[in-house]
Amino acid sequence: MDISGIAPFTAAAVQAAPVFLNTAATLDKVEALAHEAARNGARLIAFPEVFVPGYPYWSWTMTPPQGSPWFERLALAAIEVPSAECDRLADIARACNAYLVIGINERATHSVATLYNTVLTFGPDGSLVGKHRKLVPTWAEKLTWAHGDGSSLQVHRTDIGPLGVLACGENTNTLARFTLLAQGELVHVANYIALPVAPADYDMVEAIKVRSAAHAFEGKVFNIVACSTVSPEIIDMVAGPDDAARTLLSRPHSAFSGIFGPDGRLIGDGLIDDEGIVYAEIDLRRCIQPKQMHDIVGHYNRFDVFDLRVNTAAQQPVNI
C-alpha cells in the first residue's frame, strides 16, 4: 500500500444533538456544522450515529406498545437512499470540499416500516462513496432497526487514505473490525449516540474510550469518534412529565467524541457531553512504525492457523 502521496490532513469529529425527529431542520444543522468544520480546514467531517433525525430513546424508557407511535414518527422522518435528503447531504459535502460521514435512519425502499441504522460516506465531489448498515442493532434497538449485511463491510480507497466506518456497538465486534483492517484500513470513523439510559454501572464515556483506543492500537489506525448529545428538547419530547425518565435521560457522562492516533492515545482533548467539534491532524506515516511491531493483518499474524471468511453478498427480500 503506497501512502507516500497522501499529505497530512485535518479531521473533525462533531458532537451535537439533532433537531429531534425533524429531518429538514437537522439537515440545516448538519450544513452549519459541516461548514464550520470546513472553515477550520477539515477534509474529513464525521457526524454521530443516526444523526438524521435522531435516536429512539423511547425504546429504553417506554414499553413497546407505548413506544410504537414514536416508531411511526421515526419511520415517517427517516430517509431513503437515494432521495432528495441524500442529495442535500451530497451538496453539503461538495460545498465543504470534504469527506462527510454521517449516520441516518434509513427507510427501506421496499417497506414503509423497515428501518436501518445506516452510515453514509460522501466524497468531496458529492458522490456517495459508501452506505453501511449496522450489522446488529444493540439491545433495545432491535425494536427499531433491521440487520445489515456483509456487503457494506468495505474500506474505501480515497485521496485521504483507506477509509472504513462502523456504528456504535459494532466497534466491539472484533471480526467486523478485523474485516476492515484486513482491507488496509488506516482511517476509521466510529459514530455513536449518547447513552444515558445504559445500566447504572455502565459509563458510556469510558466505554467509548476503551473501544476507540483498542481499535486504534490494535490496527495502528487513526480513529475519528463522533457522538451525539441529548438536548433538553429530546428530554422534553420523550420524557414529558415523567420524572424518572427525565432523570434517566439527563444522566451526565454519557457522550464522548475525540480522535485517537495509531498508538491508541487520544490526540488533544476530547469532548464530554457538551456540543462542539474536535479536530486533529492525520498523518498516515504515523501508522508505519507501530505496524513494524504489531501488524495483525500482515506479519504479526498466522494465516495458516486462523481463517476468517466473510459473506459479502447483499441480502434482498426477493430476486426478480
Secondary structure as UniProt FT lines:
FT   TURN            4..5
FT   STRAND          9..16
FT   TURN            20..21
FT   HELIX           23..39
FT   TURN            40..41
FT   STRAND          42..46
FT   TURN            49..51
FT   HELIX           58..61
FT   HELIX           64..77
FT   HELIX           84..96
FT   STRAND          99..107
FT   TURN            109..110
FT   TURN            112..113
FT   STRAND          115..122
FT   TURN            124..125
FT   STRAND          128..133
FT   HELIX           139..143
FT   HELIX           150..152
FT   STRAND          156..158
FT   TURN            159..160
FT   STRAND          161..167
FT   HELIX           168..172
FT   HELIX           174..181
FT   TURN            182..184
FT   STRAND          187..192
FT   TURN            196..197
FT   TURN            200..201
FT   HELIX           204..219
FT   STRAND          222..228
FT   HELIX           232..239
FT   TURN            240..241
FT   HELIX           243..249
FT   STRAND          256..260
FT   TURN            262..263
FT   STRAND          271..272
FT   STRAND          276..282
FT   HELIX           284..287
FT   HELIX           288..293
FT   TURN            296..300
FT   TURN            303..305
//
